[in-house]
Amino acid sequence: MSGHFDFLKKPLAREIAVIVLIKLVLLLGIRSLWFDAGVDVKDDGTTVGQHVLGSASPPLEKNLK
């Protein structure tokens, strides 16, 4: 019965596996450095609705300020 990782005994397969692992580590590192900050999502349905419907007046929230 052969093992699951017998393909790693071949030099080409071993090199490909190492390259894939290096790329995975680099991509995870890049992701953690540049894309770790959270994104604030605000529900702005009123403004979007007025844009879609073509309302000429600004949103009520901005008129009150």
Backbone as ProteinMPNN parsed JSONL, in Angstrom:
{"seq_chain_A": "MSGHFDFLKKPLAREIAVIVLIKLVLLLGIRSLWFDAGVDVKDDGTTVGQHVLGSASPPLEKNLK", "coords_chain_A": {"N_chain_A": [[0.85, -1.175, 0.0], [0.682, 2.109, -0.948], [1.848, 5.315, 0.264], [0.312, 8.552, 0.943], [1.959, 10.657, 0.261], [3.855, 9.832, -1.583], [4.447, 10.844, -4.053], [6.159, 12.925, -3.609], [8.691, 11.969, -3.672], [9.769, 12.223, -6.122], [11.925, 14.421, -7.872], [10.989, 16.701, -9.371], [8.322, 17.0, -8.55], [8.731, 17.529, -5.858], [10.083, 20.008, -6.001], [8.069, 21.602, -7.133], [6.148, 21.471, -5.101], [7.513, 22.786, -3.036], [7.783, 25.347, -4.141], [5.089, 26.109, -4.365], [4.384, 26.166, -1.664], [6.072, 28.252, -0.759], [5.014, 30.401, -2.22], [2.439, 30.469, -1.123], [2.987, 31.165, 1.55], [4.129, 33.714, 1.132], [1.937, 35.093, -0.035], [0.077, 35.002, 2.077], [1.493, 36.484, 3.953], [1.635, 39.003, 2.676], [-1.077, 39.583, 2.589], [-1.661, 39.8, 5.329], [-0.154, 42.028, 5.994], [-1.031, 44.247, 4.366], [-3.807, 44.088, 4.074], [-5.136, 43.862, 6.5], [-6.607, 45.64, 7.987], [-9.834, 46.507, 9.144], [-12.926, 47.121, 7.421], [-15.175, 49.735, 7.489], [-18.571, 49.457, 7.233], [-21.276, 51.211, 6.177], [-24.757, 51.682, 6.303], [-26.193, 53.092, 3.732], [-28.616, 53.431, 2.401], [-30.634, 55.286, 1.805], [-29.43, 57.456, 0.423], [-28.39, 56.087, -1.787], [-30.749, 55.124, -2.9], [-31.982, 57.527, -3.649], [-30.197, 58.39, -5.597], [-30.517, 56.375, -7.496], [-33.221, 56.599, -8.146], [-33.264, 59.124, -9.138], [-33.714, 61.5, -7.759], [-33.83, 64.978, -7.236], [-33.41, 66.521, -4.996], [-31.192, 66.911, -2.167], [-30.248, 64.411, 0.309], [-32.353, 64.0, 3.233], [-31.016, 63.871, 5.669], [-28.733, 65.394, 5.348], [-29.829, 67.89, 5.005], [-30.72, 68.596, 7.518], [-28.527, 69.228, 9.011]], "CA_chain_A": [[0.0, 0.0, 0.0], [1.525, 3.306, -1.034], [1.434, 6.443, 1.102], [-0.283, 9.7, 0.265], [2.975, 11.61, -0.173], [4.891, 9.155, -2.36], [4.803, 11.655, -5.221], [7.219, 13.857, -3.235], [9.993, 11.335, -3.868], [10.261, 12.669, -7.421], [12.509, 15.765, -7.695], [10.152, 17.754, -9.938], [7.159, 17.174, -7.677], [9.221, 18.162, -4.628], [10.346, 21.41, -6.304], [6.778, 22.269, -7.31], [5.529, 21.583, -3.78], [8.225, 23.827, -2.291], [7.43, 26.642, -4.744], [3.709, 26.412, -3.986], [4.397, 26.544, -0.248], [6.682, 29.578, -0.648], [4.027, 31.368, -2.714], [1.366, 30.55, -0.14], [3.489, 31.937, 2.691], [4.258, 35.106, 0.698], [0.608, 35.678, -0.193], [-0.512, 35.207, 3.402], [2.21, 37.599, 4.56], [1.174, 40.235, 2.027], [-2.453, 39.818, 3.034], [-1.681, 40.257, 6.714], [0.453, 43.361, 6.083], [-1.745, 45.327, 3.701], [-5.256, 43.957, 4.068], [-5.562, 43.433, 7.817], [-7.507, 46.63, 8.569], [-11.247, 46.277, 8.893], [-13.61, 48.102, 6.602], [-16.437, 50.157, 8.076], [-19.668, 49.405, 6.273], [-22.42, 51.946, 6.682], [-25.965, 51.486, 5.509], [-26.54, 54.377, 3.133], [-29.655, 53.078, 1.447], [-31.406, 56.457, 1.411], [-28.68, 58.177, -0.603], [-28.338, 55.24, -2.979], [-32.089, 55.114, -3.471], [-32.228, 58.803, -4.319], [-29.386, 58.395, -6.816], [-31.105, 55.454, -8.47], [-34.519, 57.117, -8.57], [-33.062, 60.403, -9.815], [-34.248, 62.595, -6.957], [-33.004, 66.175, -7.38], [-33.096, 67.118, -3.695], [-30.211, 66.16, -1.374], [-30.876, 63.594, 1.359], [-32.889, 64.722, 4.383], [-30.022, 63.892, 6.746], [-27.802, 66.491, 5.107], [-30.557, 69.14, 5.15], [-30.906, 68.883, 8.927], [-27.28, 69.673, 9.649]], "C_chain_A": [[0.899, 1.243, 0.0], [0.939, 4.425, -0.176], [0.885, 7.59, 0.27], [0.772, 10.627, -0.335], [4.122, 10.94, -0.92], [5.326, 9.973, -3.578], [5.933, 12.635, -4.896], [8.612, 13.245, -3.348], [10.59, 11.716, -5.215], [10.763, 14.109, -7.284], [11.622, 16.898, -8.225], [8.945, 18.04, -9.047], [7.552, 17.866, -6.385], [9.468, 19.654, -4.853], [9.04, 22.195, -6.462], [6.097, 22.465, -5.965], [6.191, 22.688, -2.96], [7.856, 25.206, -2.832], [6.014, 27.044, -4.353], [3.642, 26.835, -2.524], [4.99, 27.933, -0.039], [5.692, 30.648, -1.111], [2.886, 31.547, -1.718], [1.778, 31.387, 1.06], [3.608, 33.414, 2.321], [2.895, 35.783, 0.555], [-0.075, 35.921, 1.149], [0.172, 36.359, 4.134], [1.769, 38.93, 3.985], [-0.235, 40.584, 2.499], [-2.484, 40.357, 4.457], [-1.08, 41.649, 6.87], [-0.462, 44.452, 5.549], [-3.256, 45.251, 3.832], [-5.809, 43.522, 5.413], [-6.578, 44.394, 8.429], [-8.952, 46.312, 8.194], [-11.85, 47.406, 8.075], [-14.935, 48.43, 7.264], [-17.501, 50.186, 6.988], [-20.826, 50.171, 6.885], [-23.589, 51.747, 5.733], [-26.415, 52.844, 4.998], [-27.602, 54.17, 2.065], [-30.457, 54.267, 0.962], [-30.715, 57.216, 0.288], [-28.625, 57.38, -1.893], [-29.694, 55.219, -3.664], [-32.41, 56.397, -4.209], [-31.402, 58.929, -5.59], [-30.036, 57.542, -7.899], [-32.415, 56.018, -9.018], [-34.422, 58.485, -9.225], [-33.656, 61.578, -9.061], [-33.296, 63.784, -7.024], [-32.607, 66.754, -6.034], [-32.061, 66.27, -2.956], [-30.916, 65.381, -0.275], [-31.316, 64.448, 2.545], [-31.861, 64.863, 5.49], [-29.075, 65.071, 6.574], [-28.51, 67.849, 5.251], [-30.696, 69.548, 6.61], [-29.663, 69.452, 9.588], [-26.968, 71.115, 9.361]], "O_chain_A": [[1.77, 1.391, 0.858], [-0.264, 4.487, 0.078], [0.987, 7.59, -0.956], [0.51, 11.306, -1.328], [5.248, 11.436, -0.891], [6.441, 9.811, -4.074], [6.599, 13.127, -5.808], [9.609, 13.937, -3.14], [11.791, 11.551, -5.427], [10.103, 14.933, -6.65], [11.519, 17.946, -7.588], [8.596, 19.198, -8.822], [6.802, 18.694, -5.867], [9.112, 20.476, -4.009], [8.926, 23.321, -5.978], [5.524, 23.526, -5.716], [5.508, 23.441, -2.265], [7.639, 26.135, -2.055], [5.77, 28.209, -4.041], [2.914, 27.768, -2.184], [4.475, 28.711, 0.764], [5.552, 31.686, -0.464], [2.421, 32.666, -1.501], [1.008, 32.224, 1.532], [3.229, 34.279, 3.111], [2.723, 36.925, 0.98], [-0.736, 36.943, 1.33], [-0.48, 37.12, 4.849], [1.551, 39.886, 4.729], [-0.538, 41.745, 2.774], [-3.25, 41.273, 4.757], [-1.457, 42.38, 7.786], [-0.653, 45.475, 6.207], [-3.927, 46.275, 3.709], [-6.855, 42.874, 5.464], [-7.339, 43.996, 9.311], [-9.244, 45.903, 7.07], [-11.324, 48.518, 8.053], [-15.727, 47.538, 7.568], [-17.349, 50.85, 5.963], [-21.304, 49.835, 7.968], [-23.418, 51.657, 4.517], [-26.958, 53.65, 5.754], [-27.485, 54.683, 0.952], [-30.922, 54.269, -0.179], [-31.357, 57.579, -0.698], [-28.796, 57.938, -2.976], [-29.769, 55.289, -4.891], [-33.036, 56.37, -5.269], [-31.865, 59.519, -6.566], [-30.096, 57.933, -9.065], [-32.684, 55.923, -10.215], [-35.396, 58.961, -9.808], [-34.062, 62.561, -9.68], [-32.085, 63.616, -6.883], [-31.572, 67.413, -5.931], [-32.049, 65.047, -3.098], [-32.071, 65.668, 0.039], [-30.723, 65.49, 2.826], [-31.839, 65.881, 6.182], [-28.661, 65.68, 7.56], [-27.868, 68.846, 5.58], [-30.781, 70.74, 6.907], [-29.759, 70.097, 10.632], [-25.953, 71.633, 9.828]]}, "name": "protein", "num_of_chains": 1, "seq": "MSGHFDFLKKPLAREIAVIVLIKLVLLLGIRSLWFDAGVDVKDDGTTVGQHVLGSASPPLEKNLK"}
